[in-house]
Amino acid sequence: MGVSRKITEMRCRMLNKQNINKLVNNVKKDIIFNRRELHKIPETGLILPKTKAYIKEKLESMNIKYYETENIDGIYGLLEGKNKDKIICIRADMDALPIIEKTGLDFSSENENMHACGHDGHMSILLATLKILNEIKEELNGSVMFIFQPGEEGYLGAKKMMDEGLFGEIKPDIIFSSHIGNIFEELKNGEFGIGYGKVMSSLDRFKLKISGTESHGAEPHKAKDPFIPAAEILLAVQSIISREINTNEKAVISFGKINGGTAANIIPAVIELEGTVRAVNNEIREYMDKRIGEIAYYISQAHGTNAEYEYIYGAPVVENEDFLVNDFIKVLDESLEDKKYKILENPTMIGEDFSYYLQEIPGFYYFFGSKKLTDNKYYAHHTEKFDIEEENLFRVVYINLMFIIKYLNK
């Protein structure tokens, strides 16, 4: 038996699941503490001063070197193991949402934002993962890059970090991340989910401005009423999904905002609408863009009004690499004695800007069931009473570590 093989076998024994479990048990309280502290200080967008300061303080307390992006509050770094040529990357998002929290938790938000999507848990999970990796880095047969990313909630923070040269000096071989909460309702608490290929949709939005002529509500014949074409456009656009898209394809168009008018008895000059478009097929994505614009134009013209249309392409489809999904499933099967995991058959129509990383680096995205029962119901992500079951987040730390170790020893 060669020396290198002996070293590899010794390393595998030291980093087996029993020893990793012990290390994870030691950070369970840290996971919950950090999650709660971060939950109190939610910030939105690309500039997150309090959140960034908290993450930096924790990294510095562990003597983990990090770098910062110049124009947005991104943090990244590299934990170097014995093999400098093999790098795996793990990412957590940091931003919250402009929602006033109504959970009643003792550690509720201290401002008018809210961690209503579980990103507080994501950061806490990554901090705990890094704490253990830092303790065992001398035994790792490779290095681990980490990313704390702002602006996932519609600000395309992943793309902006890449535009600032995120992978310029450190280029990982593969990248992975995960989402906690209730993204896939079929996942029970403490259960992992992973899918092959496309697992999350693209994430686009559109704006419509219907312009007419205002008048008194008692004299509609003197107006070019924008409400009428706006209503017809809203209904007609829905027929794109029901009558123009193959029923075997997954696609969504939803209006989420309508604005116009100042009083009940005044026909306004302008009505504005906004909506979201989701797809897992780029051709359908582009087709829906074209058809929304056509419908808005011709209906507006028919009513003597004008339509201004803007389609904003956002994050592309999240598509997992099949060979890495196979590797991850093997880790789940070998590492989880309770075998609590599912192979997800269909993608979710929720989007994620992690897809930008996947356009450059092979990787995958998995899910973890951690929905919290509040008032005898589970509240959805992005709502004022959303909460997560924090007691089982240690399982994500454990699986992250087992996958990283397995991959680096491969």
C-alpha positions as CSV (number, residue, x, y, z in Angstrom):
1,M,0.0,0.0,0.0
2,G,1.4,3.4,-1.0
3,V,2.0,6.2,1.4
4,S,-0.6,8.5,-0.3
5,R,-3.2,5.8,-0.1
6,K,-2.5,5.3,3.7
7,I,-2.8,9.1,4.2
8,T,-6.1,9.2,2.3
9,E,-7.5,6.3,4.4
10,M,-6.4,7.9,7.6
11,R,-8.0,11.2,6.6
12,C,-11.3,9.4,5.7
13,R,-11.3,7.8,9.2
14,M,-10.8,11.1,10.9
15,L,-13.5,12.8,8.8
16,N,-16.1,10.0,9.1
17,K,-19.7,10.8,9.8
18,Q,-19.4,9.9,13.5
19,N,-16.7,12.5,14.0
20,I,-18.5,15.1,11.9
21,N,-21.7,14.5,13.9
22,K,-19.8,15.3,17.1
23,L,-18.4,18.5,15.6
24,V,-21.9,19.5,14.4
25,N,-23.4,18.9,17.8
26,N,-20.9,21.4,19.2
27,V,-22.3,24.2,17.0
28,K,-26.0,23.6,17.4
29,K,-26.4,26.5,19.8
30,D,-24.3,28.7,17.6
31,I,-26.6,28.0,14.6
32,I,-29.7,29.1,16.5
33,F,-28.0,32.1,18.2
34,N,-26.6,33.5,14.9
35,R,-29.8,33.0,13.1
36,R,-31.8,34.9,15.7
37,E,-29.2,37.7,15.9
38,L,-29.3,38.1,12.1
39,H,-33.1,37.9,12.1
40,K,-33.2,41.1,14.2
41,I,-31.3,43.2,11.7
42,P,-32.8,42.5,8.3
43,E,-31.6,44.6,5.4
44,T,-32.7,44.7,1.8
45,G,-30.9,45.0,-1.5
46,L,-27.2,45.2,-2.2
47,I,-26.0,47.4,0.6
48,L,-26.3,45.6,4.0
49,P,-24.0,47.4,6.5
50,K,-25.3,45.7,9.8
51,T,-25.5,42.3,8.3
52,K,-22.1,42.6,6.6
53,A,-20.5,43.8,9.9
54,Y,-22.0,40.8,11.8
55,I,-20.6,38.3,9.2
56,K,-17.2,40.0,9.2
57,E,-17.0,39.9,13.0
58,K,-17.8,36.2,13.1
59,L,-15.3,35.4,10.4
60,E,-12.6,37.4,12.2
61,S,-13.4,35.7,15.5
62,M,-12.6,32.4,13.7
63,N,-9.4,33.8,12.1
64,I,-10.9,33.2,8.6
65,K,-9.5,35.5,5.9
66,Y,-12.1,37.1,3.6
67,Y,-12.4,39.6,0.8
68,E,-15.1,42.2,0.1
69,T,-16.6,43.3,-3.2
70,E,-16.1,47.0,-3.9
71,N,-19.5,48.3,-5.0
72,I,-21.9,45.9,-3.1
73,D,-21.7,44.3,0.3
74,G,-20.5,40.9,-0.8
75,I,-18.1,38.8,1.2
76,Y,-16.0,35.8,0.0
77,G,-12.9,33.9,0.8
78,L,-11.0,30.6,0.7
79,L,-10.3,28.1,3.4
80,E,-7.1,26.3,2.2
81,G,-6.7,22.6,2.8
82,K,-3.8,20.4,1.9
83,N,-4.6,20.3,-1.8
84,K,-4.6,23.8,-3.2
85,D,-5.6,22.7,-6.7
86,K,-9.1,21.4,-5.9
87,I,-11.7,23.9,-4.8
88,I,-15.4,23.5,-3.9
89,C,-17.5,26.6,-3.3
90,I,-20.6,27.1,-1.1
91,R,-22.8,30.2,-1.1
92,A,-25.3,31.8,1.3
93,D,-27.6,34.8,0.5
94,M,-27.8,37.6,3.0
95,D,-30.7,40.1,2.1
96,A,-34.2,40.4,3.5
97,L,-37.5,41.8,2.3
98,P,-39.4,45.1,2.8
99,I,-42.1,43.4,4.9
100,I,-43.2,44.5,8.4
101,E,-42.9,41.3,10.6
102,K,-45.9,40.1,12.5
103,T,-44.6,36.8,13.9
104,G,-44.5,37.9,17.5
105,L,-41.1,36.2,18.0
106,D,-38.9,37.4,20.9
107,F,-36.2,38.1,18.3
108,S,-38.4,39.8,15.7
109,S,-37.0,42.4,13.3
110,E,-35.9,45.6,14.9
111,N,-36.8,47.6,11.7
112,E,-39.4,47.6,8.9
113,N,-37.7,44.8,7.0
114,M,-38.0,41.1,7.6
115,H,-36.1,37.9,6.9
116,A,-39.2,36.3,5.4
117,C,-37.4,33.9,3.1
118,G,-34.9,32.1,5.4
119,H,-31.7,33.9,4.5
120,D,-31.0,34.4,8.2
121,G,-30.8,30.7,8.4
122,H,-28.7,30.4,5.3
123,M,-26.1,32.7,6.8
124,S,-26.1,30.9,10.1
125,I,-25.7,27.5,8.4
126,L,-22.7,28.8,6.4
127,L,-21.1,30.3,9.4
128,A,-21.4,27.0,11.3
129,T,-20.1,25.1,8.3
130,L,-17.1,27.3,8.0
131,K,-16.4,27.1,11.8
132,I,-16.1,23.3,11.5
133,L,-14.2,23.4,8.2
134,N,-11.7,25.8,9.8
135,E,-11.1,23.2,12.6
136,I,-10.5,20.4,10.1
137,K,-8.9,22.2,7.2
138,E,-5.5,20.5,7.7
139,E,-7.3,17.2,7.0
140,L,-9.2,18.4,3.9
141,N,-7.9,17.1,0.5
142,G,-8.7,20.4,-1.1
143,S,-9.9,24.0,-0.4
144,V,-13.3,25.5,0.2
145,M,-14.4,28.9,-1.2
146,F,-17.3,30.6,0.5
147,I,-19.6,33.4,-0.6
148,F,-22.0,35.6,1.4
149,Q,-24.0,37.3,-1.3
150,P,-26.4,40.3,-1.0
151,G,-29.2,41.2,-3.3
152,E,-30.7,37.8,-4.1
153,E,-34.3,39.1,-3.8
154,G,-34.5,40.7,-7.2
155,Y,-31.3,42.6,-7.3
156,L,-29.2,40.0,-9.1
157,G,-26.5,40.1,-6.5
158,A,-24.9,37.0,-7.9
159,K,-24.3,38.5,-11.3
160,K,-23.1,41.8,-9.7
161,M,-20.5,39.9,-7.6
162,M,-19.4,38.1,-10.7
163,D,-19.2,41.3,-12.6
164,E,-16.8,42.6,-9.9
165,G,-14.5,39.7,-10.5
166,L,-15.7,37.2,-7.9
167,F,-14.1,34.2,-9.7
168,G,-11.1,36.2,-11.0
169,E,-8.4,35.0,-8.6
170,I,-10.3,32.1,-7.0
171,K,-12.0,29.8,-9.5
172,P,-13.8,26.8,-7.9
173,D,-14.2,23.5,-9.7
174,I,-17.8,23.2,-8.5
175,I,-20.4,25.3,-6.6
176,F,-23.4,24.4,-4.5
177,S,-26.1,26.0,-2.3
178,S,-29.4,25.3,-0.7
179,H,-32.7,26.8,0.4
180,I,-34.5,26.1,3.7
181,G,-38.2,26.7,4.5
182,N,-41.2,25.6,2.5
183,I,-40.2,26.0,-1.1
184,F,-41.3,22.4,-1.9
185,E,-44.4,21.6,0.2
186,E,-43.8,17.8,-0.2
187,L,-40.7,18.0,1.9
188,K,-41.3,17.3,5.5
189,N,-39.4,19.0,8.3
190,G,-35.9,17.8,8.4
191,E,-36.2,16.3,4.9
192,F,-33.8,17.0,2.0
193,G,-34.8,17.4,-1.6
194,I,-32.8,17.4,-4.8
195,G,-33.7,17.3,-8.4
196,Y,-32.0,16.6,-11.7
197,G,-31.7,19.2,-14.4
198,K,-34.0,22.2,-14.1
199,V,-35.1,22.7,-10.5
200,M,-36.1,26.5,-10.4
201,S,-37.6,28.7,-13.1
202,S,-36.3,31.9,-14.7
203,L,-37.4,35.0,-13.0
204,D,-38.5,38.0,-15.2
205,R,-40.9,40.9,-14.7
206,F,-42.7,43.4,-16.9
207,K,-44.3,46.8,-16.7
208,L,-47.2,48.2,-18.7
209,K,-48.3,51.8,-18.9
210,I,-51.7,52.4,-20.5
211,S,-52.3,56.0,-21.4
212,G,-55.6,57.6,-22.4
213,T,-57.5,60.8,-21.7
214,E,-59.0,61.8,-18.4
215,S,-62.5,63.0,-17.8
216,H,-65.2,63.3,-15.1
217,G,-66.7,59.9,-14.3
218,A,-70.1,61.2,-15.2
219,E,-68.9,61.9,-18.8
220,P,-67.1,58.8,-20.0
221,H,-67.7,59.7,-23.6
222,K,-65.2,62.5,-23.2
223,A,-62.4,60.2,-22.0
224,K,-60.2,57.6,-23.5
225,D,-60.6,55.3,-20.5
226,P,-57.4,53.3,-19.8
227,F,-59.2,51.1,-17.3
228,I,-61.0,49.2,-20.1
229,P,-57.9,48.2,-22.1
230,A,-56.0,47.5,-18.9
231,A,-58.7,45.1,-17.8
232,E,-58.9,43.4,-21.2
233,I,-55.1,43.1,-21.3
234,L,-55.0,41.6,-17.8
235,L,-57.4,38.8,-18.9
236,A,-56.0,38.3,-22.4
237,V,-52.4,37.9,-21.1
238,Q,-53.6,34.9,-19.0
239,S,-54.7,33.2,-22.2
240,I,-51.1,32.9,-23.3
241,I,-50.6,30.3,-20.6
242,S,-53.9,28.5,-21.1
243,R,-54.2,28.6,-24.9
244,E,-50.7,29.2,-26.4
245,I,-48.2,27.3,-24.3
246,N,-48.0,23.5,-24.5
247,T,-49.7,22.0,-21.5
248,N,-46.6,19.8,-20.9
249,E,-44.5,22.9,-20.3
250,K,-44.3,24.8,-17.0
251,A,-44.9,28.6,-17.3
252,V,-46.5,31.3,-15.2
253,I,-47.6,34.9,-15.8
254,S,-48.9,36.7,-12.8
255,F,-50.0,40.3,-12.3
256,G,-48.9,41.7,-9.0
257,K,-49.5,45.4,-9.1
258,I,-52.0,47.8,-10.6
259,N,-51.9,51.6,-10.0
260,G,-54.0,54.4,-11.3
261,G,-56.6,57.0,-10.5
262,T,-57.1,59.6,-7.8
263,A,-60.9,59.5,-7.0
264,A,-64.0,57.4,-7.5
265,N,-65.5,59.9,-9.9
266,I,-62.5,60.7,-12.1
267,I,-61.4,58.6,-15.1
268,P,-57.6,58.8,-15.0
269,A,-55.3,59.4,-17.9
270,V,-52.9,56.5,-17.0
271,I,-53.1,53.0,-15.5
272,E,-49.9,51.1,-14.7
273,L,-49.6,47.4,-14.3
274,E,-46.7,45.1,-13.3
275,G,-46.2,41.4,-13.3
276,T,-43.9,38.5,-13.1
277,V,-43.1,35.8,-15.7
278,R,-41.6,32.4,-14.9
279,A,-40.5,29.6,-17.3
280,V,-38.1,26.7,-17.4
281,N,-37.7,26.9,-21.2
282,N,-35.9,29.9,-22.8
283,E,-37.8,29.7,-26.0
284,I,-41.1,30.0,-24.0
285,R,-39.6,32.8,-22.0
286,E,-38.9,34.8,-25.1
287,Y,-42.3,33.9,-26.6
288,M,-44.1,35.2,-23.6
289,D,-42.2,38.5,-23.7
290,K,-43.2,39.0,-27.4
291,R,-46.9,38.0,-26.8
292,I,-47.5,40.2,-23.8
293,G,-46.2,43.2,-25.8
294,E,-48.4,42.3,-28.8
295,I,-51.5,41.9,-26.7
296,A,-51.0,45.1,-24.9
297,Y,-50.3,47.1,-28.1
298,Y,-53.3,45.9,-30.1
299,I,-55.9,46.0,-27.3
300,S,-54.7,49.5,-26.4
301,Q,-55.0,50.6,-30.0
302,A,-58.5,49.2,-30.3
303,H,-59.6,51.5,-27.5
304,G,-57.8,54.6,-28.7
305,T,-55.2,54.4,-26.0
306,N,-51.4,53.9,-26.0
307,A,-49.4,51.1,-24.3
308,E,-45.8,51.4,-23.2
309,Y,-44.3,48.0,-22.5
310,E,-41.0,47.0,-20.7
311,Y,-39.9,43.4,-20.2
312,I,-37.0,43.0,-17.7
313,Y,-35.1,39.7,-18.0
314,G,-33.9,38.5,-14.6
315,A,-32.2,35.4,-13.3
316,P,-32.1,32.4,-15.7
317,V,-33.2,28.9,-14.9
318,V,-31.4,27.0,-12.1
319,E,-30.2,23.8,-13.7
320,N,-28.3,21.2,-11.8
321,E,-25.5,19.1,-13.1
322,D,-26.7,15.5,-13.2
323,F,-23.3,14.0,-12.2
324,L,-23.2,16.2,-9.1
325,V,-26.8,15.4,-8.2
326,N,-25.8,11.7,-8.3
327,D,-22.9,12.4,-6.0
328,F,-25.1,14.4,-3.6
329,I,-27.8,11.7,-3.5
330,K,-25.0,9.1,-2.7
331,V,-23.9,11.4,0.2
332,L,-27.5,11.6,1.5
333,D,-27.9,7.9,1.3
334,E,-24.7,7.1,3.1
335,S,-24.9,9.9,5.7
336,L,-28.5,10.0,6.8
337,E,-29.5,7.0,8.9
338,D,-33.1,8.1,8.7
339,K,-32.9,8.3,4.9
340,K,-35.0,11.5,5.0
341,Y,-34.7,12.8,1.5
342,K,-36.7,12.9,-1.7
343,I,-35.8,13.1,-5.4
344,L,-37.8,16.1,-6.7
345,E,-39.6,15.3,-9.9
346,N,-40.8,18.8,-11.0
347,P,-39.1,22.3,-10.8
348,T,-40.5,25.0,-8.7
349,M,-41.6,28.3,-10.4
350,I,-39.7,30.2,-7.7
351,G,-36.5,31.7,-9.1
352,E,-33.0,32.2,-7.7
353,D,-30.0,34.2,-9.0
354,F,-27.7,31.3,-8.0
355,S,-28.4,30.4,-11.6
356,Y,-25.8,33.0,-12.7
357,Y,-23.0,31.0,-10.9
358,L,-24.2,27.9,-12.7
359,Q,-23.7,29.5,-16.1
360,E,-20.0,29.6,-15.4
361,I,-19.3,26.8,-12.9
362,P,-20.8,23.3,-12.6
363,G,-23.0,22.9,-9.6
364,F,-26.3,22.2,-8.0
365,Y,-28.9,23.6,-5.7
366,Y,-30.8,21.5,-3.1
367,F,-33.7,22.1,-0.7
368,F,-34.4,21.4,3.0
369,G,-37.8,21.2,4.6
370,S,-37.9,23.4,7.7
371,K,-41.3,25.0,7.8
372,K,-42.6,26.3,11.1
373,L,-46.2,25.9,12.3
374,T,-47.6,29.2,13.4
375,D,-51.2,29.8,14.4
376,N,-51.9,26.2,13.3
377,K,-50.7,26.9,9.7
378,Y,-47.6,27.2,7.6
379,Y,-47.1,30.6,6.3
380,A,-45.5,31.0,2.8
381,H,-42.2,32.6,2.1
382,H,-42.4,36.4,1.6
383,T,-45.2,36.8,4.0
384,E,-45.4,38.7,7.4
385,K,-45.7,35.6,9.6
386,F,-43.2,33.3,7.8
387,D,-40.9,31.4,10.1
388,I,-38.5,28.5,10.0
389,E,-38.0,25.4,12.2
390,E,-34.5,26.4,13.4
391,E,-34.0,23.3,15.5
392,N,-33.2,21.1,12.5
393,L,-30.9,23.4,10.7
394,F,-27.9,21.5,12.0
395,R,-28.8,18.7,9.5
396,V,-27.9,21.1,6.7
397,V,-24.5,21.9,8.2
398,Y,-23.9,18.1,8.6
399,I,-24.8,17.3,5.0
400,N,-22.8,20.3,3.7
401,L,-19.7,19.0,5.5
402,M,-20.2,15.4,4.4
403,F,-20.6,16.4,0.7
404,I,-17.6,18.7,0.8
405,I,-15.4,16.0,2.4
406,K,-16.6,13.4,0.0
407,Y,-16.1,15.6,-3.0
408,L,-12.6,16.7,-2.0
409,N,-11.6,13.1,-1.3
410,K,-13.0,11.8,-4.6
